[in-house]
């Protein structure tokens, strides 16, 4: 067995067959040499692969067996061998095909243009699913920029294979990509319980909805077949849906109704806090569910708001009455309850100018009444849209320190899109 070393190192005495098996080498490729460089830290294991003289190789275009025209020495980073960094080097031929001319062949252990082996990239992607990209890059001793290139390649290739022909109902929402009013809009398939993300795009508004339809139809979907679209109460979004999906009914997700009043309560609290000393913990107590697992300090803060007769306490009571509406069993019952709620809320807010944010929320709900009631007609669980928040948080954690919306979007796809095994080349 050859153990020649081209530089300072220690010969490795293990069988070539073990390395060849680990690399998945097949004819005409074979392992020629291996040596361990101990002059570097960490140590580097170098594997040299080659072919027998006169071997023929398939044309990368037509697959025809051709003779080698010339060779280029190339090196790829491979999975670590124990604690040693491992590198694979091989002379890669260009073949002279009678039909397609001189072309560089594709080696079986790495994808075209990559400086990593396929096994290295598979391991990197497995780590990225479980930890932030920067942490995964440190563990594999490469830069996060190089790792992002691997992630983006495989995600984009997997997206190109997506089949959206069965999509009939979608929901979408926006999330802040970074500070400075930069947003990403994400579309999900309401028919999927797991991995529901279909499309993510920078920005918000009408253009995002139009982009989604183009993406849908480029992947086998039919915009005219979309029967339901769930979104928030944004006029721009709703107009875009009406123009883009001509046969779809529109549903306002209940999560956004609750969020509308939660934001109104917070606006009242902030305004009132400028003039009045608020009970300790009032900020967090008022965003929690009154029938949920409140802590003692939350109950104390809410009781103090009521004792002091503060407008924040009144706003919180109005928000909590939405739970009664939500429990309606039928669309008719929901309409009756929602109408009663709005009338009662009108009476409560008439007592104080400080409750103006709540009055605006009431007016918005009245304007959106039919779309909100549509939620009771829907056969889909709108809770999936609320679940987008957990997807966004997980993606932000994995993409911590991301440099562009494209990397954040790639992580959303990697974690929550039906793209299957993204390292699969078929």
C-alpha positions as CSV (number, residue, x, y, z in Angstrom):
1,X,0.0,0.0,0.0
2,X,1.4,3.4,-1.0
3,X,1.9,5.8,1.9
4,X,3.9,8.5,0.1
5,X,3.7,12.0,1.5
6,X,4.3,15.2,-0.5
7,X,5.0,17.3,2.5
8,X,5.8,17.0,6.3
9,X,3.6,14.4,7.7
10,X,3.1,11.0,9.3
11,X,2.2,8.0,7.1
12,X,-1.2,6.6,7.9
13,X,-1.2,2.8,8.1
14,X,-4.9,2.0,7.8
15,X,-6.3,0.1,4.8
16,X,-7.1,2.0,1.6
17,X,-10.3,0.0,1.4
18,X,-11.7,1.7,4.5
19,X,-11.2,5.2,3.0
20,X,-12.5,4.1,-0.4
21,X,-15.6,2.7,1.1
22,X,-16.2,5.8,3.2
23,X,-15.8,8.0,0.1
24,X,-18.1,5.7,-2.0
25,X,-15.5,5.5,-4.8
26,X,-16.4,3.4,-7.9
27,X,-14.6,2.5,-11.1
28,X,-12.6,4.1,-12.6
29,X,-11.8,6.1,-9.4
30,X,-9.6,4.6,-6.7
31,X,-7.7,5.8,-3.6
32,X,-4.0,6.2,-4.5
33,X,-2.5,7.7,-1.4
34,X,-3.1,9.1,2.1
35,X,-0.9,11.0,4.5
36,X,-1.4,13.0,7.7
37,X,0.0,16.5,8.0
38,X,1.1,17.1,11.6
39,X,2.8,20.4,11.0
40,X,-0.6,22.1,10.9
41,X,-3.2,22.6,13.7
42,X,-5.5,20.9,13.5
43,X,-3.8,18.1,11.7
44,X,-4.8,17.5,8.1
45,X,-5.5,14.1,6.5
46,X,-5.0,14.3,2.8
47,X,-6.5,11.6,0.5
48,X,-5.4,11.4,-3.1
49,X,-7.8,9.8,-5.6
50,X,-7.0,8.9,-9.2
51,X,-7.8,6.6,-12.1
52,X,-5.9,4.0,-14.1
53,X,-4.1,5.0,-17.2
54,X,-6.3,5.0,-20.3
55,X,-9.6,5.2,-18.3
56,X,-12.5,6.7,-20.1
57,X,-15.1,9.1,-18.6
58,X,-18.7,10.0,-19.4
59,X,-19.4,13.2,-21.3
60,X,-21.2,15.5,-18.8
61,X,-23.8,16.4,-21.6
62,X,-24.6,13.1,-23.3
63,X,-23.0,10.4,-21.1
64,X,-20.9,9.0,-23.9
65,X,-17.6,7.4,-22.8
66,X,-14.7,9.5,-24.0
67,X,-11.0,9.7,-23.6
68,X,-9.4,12.3,-21.3
69,X,-8.3,15.5,-23.0
70,X,-6.3,16.9,-20.1
71,X,-6.5,17.1,-16.3
72,X,-6.8,19.8,-13.6
73,X,-5.8,19.2,-10.0
74,X,-8.7,19.9,-7.7
75,X,-9.2,19.7,-3.9
76,X,-12.3,19.4,-1.8
77,X,-12.9,19.6,2.0
78,X,-14.3,16.3,3.3
79,X,-15.7,15.2,6.6
80,X,-13.3,15.2,9.5
81,X,-11.5,11.9,10.2
82,X,-11.7,11.7,14.0
83,X,-10.2,15.1,15.1
84,X,-8.3,15.7,11.8
85,X,-9.5,17.9,9.0
86,X,-9.7,15.8,5.8
87,X,-9.1,16.9,2.2
88,X,-9.7,15.0,-1.0
89,X,-7.5,15.8,-4.0
90,X,-7.9,14.4,-7.6
91,X,-6.8,15.2,-11.2
92,X,-10.2,15.9,-12.8
93,X,-10.2,15.3,-16.6
94,X,-11.8,17.2,-19.4
95,X,-13.1,14.8,-22.1
96,X,-13.2,15.3,-25.8
97,X,-16.7,14.4,-26.9
98,X,-17.1,14.0,-30.7
99,X,-20.5,15.7,-30.4
100,X,-20.1,18.2,-27.6
101,X,-16.5,19.1,-27.6
102,X,-14.1,19.4,-24.7
103,X,-15.9,19.5,-21.3
104,X,-14.9,19.0,-17.6
105,X,-16.5,15.9,-16.1
106,X,-18.5,15.9,-12.9
107,X,-16.9,13.9,-10.1
108,X,-19.2,11.6,-8.2
109,X,-18.2,12.8,-4.7
110,X,-18.9,16.6,-5.1
111,X,-21.3,18.8,-7.0
112,X,-20.2,21.1,-9.7
113,X,-18.5,24.3,-8.5
114,X,-18.3,23.2,-4.9
115,X,-15.1,23.0,-2.9
116,X,-16.8,20.5,-0.4
117,X,-17.6,16.9,-0.9
118,X,-21.3,15.9,-0.9
119,X,-20.9,14.2,2.5
120,X,-19.5,17.3,4.0
121,X,-22.4,19.4,2.7
122,X,-24.9,16.9,3.9
123,X,-23.4,17.1,7.4
124,X,-23.4,20.9,7.3
125,X,-27.0,21.0,6.3
126,X,-27.9,18.7,9.1
127,X,-26.2,21.0,11.6
128,X,-27.9,24.1,10.2
129,X,-31.3,22.6,10.9
130,X,-30.4,22.3,14.5
131,X,-28.2,25.4,15.3
132,X,-27.4,28.9,14.1
133,X,-25.5,29.0,10.8
134,X,-22.6,30.8,12.5
135,X,-22.3,28.1,15.2
136,X,-22.4,25.4,12.6
137,X,-19.7,27.1,10.5
138,X,-17.5,27.4,13.6
139,X,-18.0,23.7,14.3
140,X,-17.0,22.7,10.8
141,X,-14.2,25.2,10.7
142,X,-15.4,27.2,7.7
143,X,-16.7,30.7,7.3
144,X,-20.4,31.3,7.6
145,X,-20.3,33.0,4.2
146,X,-19.2,29.7,2.6
147,X,-21.8,27.7,4.5
148,X,-24.6,30.1,3.5
149,X,-23.6,29.5,-0.2
150,X,-24.2,25.8,0.4
151,X,-27.5,26.4,2.1
152,X,-28.8,28.7,-0.6
153,X,-27.8,26.3,-3.4
154,X,-29.6,23.3,-2.0
155,X,-32.7,25.3,-0.9
156,X,-33.1,26.9,-4.3
157,X,-32.6,23.6,-6.1
158,X,-35.2,22.0,-3.9
159,X,-37.7,24.8,-4.4
160,X,-37.4,24.4,-8.2
161,X,-38.8,20.8,-7.7
162,X,-41.9,21.8,-5.6
163,X,-45.2,20.7,-7.0
164,X,-48.0,23.1,-5.9
165,X,-50.8,21.6,-8.1
166,X,-52.9,20.5,-5.1
167,X,-52.9,23.9,-3.3
168,X,-56.5,25.3,-2.8
169,X,-56.3,27.5,0.2
170,X,-53.5,29.7,1.4
171,X,-52.7,32.1,4.2
172,X,-50.1,34.8,4.4
173,X,-48.6,37.2,6.8
174,X,-45.6,39.6,7.1
175,X,-42.8,39.7,9.5
176,X,-40.0,42.2,10.1
177,X,-36.8,41.1,8.4
178,X,-34.7,43.7,10.1
179,X,-35.0,47.0,11.8
180,X,-35.9,49.9,9.5
181,X,-39.3,48.7,8.1
182,X,-37.8,45.8,6.1
183,X,-40.4,43.0,5.8
184,X,-40.8,39.5,4.4
185,X,-44.1,38.1,3.4
186,X,-44.7,34.4,3.9
187,X,-47.4,32.3,2.2
188,X,-48.5,28.9,3.7
189,X,-50.7,26.0,2.5
190,X,-53.7,25.7,4.8
191,X,-54.1,22.1,3.6
192,X,-50.8,21.1,5.2
193,X,-50.4,20.5,8.9
194,X,-46.6,20.1,8.6
195,X,-44.1,22.1,6.6
196,X,-46.7,24.5,5.3
197,X,-44.5,27.2,3.8
198,X,-45.0,27.7,0.0
199,X,-43.4,31.0,-0.7
200,X,-41.5,33.8,1.0
201,X,-40.6,37.1,-0.6
202,X,-39.1,40.4,0.5
203,X,-41.5,43.3,1.1
204,X,-45.2,43.6,1.7
205,X,-48.2,44.7,-0.2
206,X,-49.8,44.0,-3.6
207,X,-46.6,43.0,-5.4
208,X,-46.0,40.2,-2.9
209,X,-49.4,38.6,-3.7
210,X,-48.8,38.9,-7.4
211,X,-45.3,37.3,-7.0
212,X,-46.9,34.4,-5.2
213,X,-49.4,33.7,-8.0
214,X,-46.5,33.7,-10.5
215,X,-44.6,31.3,-8.3
216,X,-47.6,29.1,-7.7
217,X,-48.3,28.7,-11.4
218,X,-44.6,28.2,-12.2
219,X,-44.8,25.1,-9.9
220,X,-47.9,23.5,-11.3
221,X,-50.5,25.4,-9.3
222,X,-53.6,27.2,-10.6
223,X,-54.4,30.7,-9.3
224,X,-58.0,30.3,-10.5
225,X,-58.3,27.2,-8.3
226,X,-57.5,29.0,-5.1
227,X,-60.8,28.9,-3.1
228,X,-59.8,30.7,0.1
229,X,-57.2,33.2,1.2
230,X,-56.6,34.1,4.8
231,X,-54.8,37.3,5.7
232,X,-54.9,40.3,8.0
233,X,-56.9,43.4,7.7
234,X,-54.5,45.3,5.5
235,X,-56.4,47.1,2.8
236,X,-53.5,46.7,0.4
237,X,-53.4,42.9,1.0
238,X,-57.1,42.5,0.6
239,X,-57.3,44.5,-2.6
240,X,-54.4,42.5,-4.0
241,X,-56.1,39.2,-3.1
242,X,-59.3,40.4,-4.8
243,X,-57.4,41.3,-8.0
244,X,-55.1,38.3,-8.1
245,X,-57.2,35.4,-7.0
246,X,-60.5,36.0,-8.7
247,X,-62.3,32.9,-7.3
248,X,-61.1,33.1,-3.7
249,X,-63.2,34.0,-0.6
250,X,-61.3,36.1,1.9
251,X,-61.0,35.3,5.6
252,X,-59.6,37.5,8.3
253,X,-57.7,35.4,10.7
254,X,-58.9,35.5,14.3
255,X,-55.4,35.9,15.5
256,X,-55.2,39.3,13.8
257,X,-58.5,40.4,15.4
258,X,-57.0,39.6,18.9
259,X,-53.7,41.3,17.9
260,X,-55.6,44.4,16.8
261,X,-57.1,44.9,20.3
262,X,-53.9,43.8,22.0
263,X,-52.1,46.6,20.2
264,X,-54.9,49.0,21.1
265,X,-54.6,48.1,24.8
266,X,-50.8,48.7,24.6
267,X,-51.4,52.1,23.0
268,X,-53.7,53.1,25.8
269,X,-51.2,51.9,28.4
270,X,-48.3,53.8,26.9
271,X,-50.3,57.0,26.6
272,X,-51.7,56.7,30.2
273,X,-48.3,55.8,31.6
274,X,-47.0,59.3,30.6
275,X,-49.5,60.9,33.0
276,X,-50.1,58.2,35.7
277,X,-47.9,55.8,37.6
278,X,-48.9,52.4,36.3
279,X,-49.0,49.3,38.5
280,X,-45.8,47.2,38.4
281,X,-46.1,44.5,35.7
282,X,-49.1,46.0,34.0
283,X,-47.4,45.9,30.6
284,X,-47.0,42.1,30.5
285,X,-50.2,41.3,32.4
286,X,-52.4,43.1,29.8
287,X,-51.1,41.0,26.9
288,X,-51.8,37.7,28.5
289,X,-55.0,35.7,28.4
290,X,-57.3,36.4,31.3
291,X,-58.3,32.7,31.5
292,X,-54.8,31.5,31.1
293,X,-52.0,30.7,33.5
294,X,-51.6,34.1,35.1
295,X,-48.9,34.6,37.7
296,X,-49.7,36.2,41.0
297,X,-48.0,39.4,40.0
298,X,-50.1,39.5,36.8
299,X,-53.3,39.2,38.8
300,X,-52.1,41.8,41.2
301,X,-51.4,44.2,38.4
302,X,-54.8,43.7,36.8
303,X,-56.6,44.1,40.1
304,X,-54.7,47.4,40.7
305,X,-55.7,48.7,37.2
306,X,-59.3,48.0,38.0
307,X,-59.1,49.5,41.5
308,X,-57.5,52.7,40.2
309,X,-60.2,53.0,37.4
310,X,-57.5,53.4,34.7
311,X,-58.4,53.4,31.0
312,X,-55.8,50.6,30.5
313,X,-58.0,48.3,32.7
314,X,-61.1,49.1,30.7
315,X,-59.2,48.4,27.4
316,X,-58.0,45.1,28.8
317,X,-61.6,44.1,29.7
318,X,-62.8,44.8,26.2
319,X,-60.0,42.7,24.7
320,X,-60.8,39.8,27.0
321,X,-64.5,39.8,25.9
322,X,-63.3,38.7,22.5
323,X,-62.9,35.2,24.0
324,X,-66.7,35.0,24.3
325,X,-67.1,35.8,20.6
326,X,-64.4,33.2,19.6
327,X,-66.4,30.4,21.3
328,X,-69.4,30.8,19.0
329,X,-70.4,27.5,17.5
330,X,-71.9,28.7,14.2
331,X,-71.5,31.6,11.8
332,X,-74.9,32.9,12.8
333,X,-73.9,32.8,16.5
334,X,-70.6,34.4,15.7
335,X,-72.3,37.3,13.9
336,X,-74.7,37.8,16.8
337,X,-71.9,37.7,19.4
338,X,-69.6,39.9,17.5
339,X,-72.3,42.5,17.0
340,X,-73.2,42.5,20.7
341,X,-69.5,42.8,21.5
342,X,-69.0,45.8,19.3
343,X,-72.1,47.6,20.7
344,X,-71.0,46.9,24.3
345,X,-67.4,48.0,23.5
346,X,-68.9,51.3,22.0
347,X,-70.6,52.0,25.3
348,X,-67.4,51.3,27.4
349,X,-65.1,53.4,25.2
350,X,-67.6,56.4,25.2
351,X,-66.6,57.1,28.8
352,X,-63.0,58.1,28.1
353,X,-61.0,60.0,25.4
354,X,-58.0,57.8,26.5
355,X,-59.7,54.8,24.8
356,X,-59.5,56.3,21.3
357,X,-57.1,53.5,20.1
358,X,-59.8,50.9,21.1
359,X,-62.5,52.9,19.3
360,X,-60.3,52.7,16.1
361,X,-60.0,48.9,16.6
362,X,-63.8,48.6,16.9
363,X,-64.3,50.6,13.7
364,X,-61.8,48.3,11.9
365,X,-63.6,45.2,13.0
366,X,-67.0,46.6,11.9
367,X,-65.5,47.3,8.5
368,X,-64.1,43.8,8.3
369,X,-67.2,42.0,9.8
370,X,-68.0,39.8,6.9
371,X,-64.4,38.6,6.4
372,X,-64.1,37.9,10.1
373,X,-67.3,35.8,10.1
374,X,-65.9,33.9,7.1
375,X,-63.6,32.2,9.6
376,X,-66.6,30.2,10.9
377,X,-67.4,29.1,7.3
378,X,-63.8,28.0,6.7
379,X,-62.9,24.3,6.9
380,X,-59.3,25.2,7.8
381,X,-57.8,25.9,11.1
382,X,-56.6,29.5,11.2
383,X,-54.4,28.6,14.1
384,X,-51.8,27.6,11.5
385,X,-51.3,31.2,10.6
386,X,-50.6,32.1,14.2
387,X,-48.1,29.2,14.1
388,X,-46.0,31.3,11.6
389,X,-44.6,33.2,14.5
390,X,-42.8,30.2,15.9
391,X,-41.5,29.5,12.4
392,X,-40.2,33.1,12.1
393,X,-38.5,32.9,15.6
394,X,-36.8,29.6,14.8
395,X,-35.6,30.9,11.4
396,X,-34.2,34.0,13.0
397,X,-32.4,31.9,15.6
398,X,-30.8,29.7,12.9
399,X,-30.0,32.7,10.7
400,X,-28.7,34.8,13.6
401,X,-26.6,37.6,12.2
402,X,-27.9,37.0,8.6
403,X,-26.7,39.6,6.2
404,X,-29.7,39.8,3.8
405,X,-33.4,38.9,3.5
406,X,-32.4,36.1,1.1
407,X,-30.6,34.2,3.9
408,X,-33.5,34.6,6.3
409,X,-35.9,33.4,3.6
410,X,-33.7,30.4,2.9
411,X,-33.8,29.4,6.5
412,X,-37.6,29.7,6.6
413,X,-37.8,27.3,3.6
414,X,-35.3,24.9,5.1
415,X,-37.2,24.7,8.4
416,X,-40.8,24.8,7.2
417,X,-41.3,24.2,3.4
418,X,-42.2,20.8,1.9
419,X,-38.9,20.4,0.1
420,X,-38.0,17.0,1.3
421,X,-34.4,15.8,1.3
422,X,-32.7,18.9,-0.2
423,X,-29.5,17.0,-0.8
424,X,-31.3,14.6,-3.1
425,X,-30.2,15.3,-6.7
426,X,-33.4,13.8,-8.3
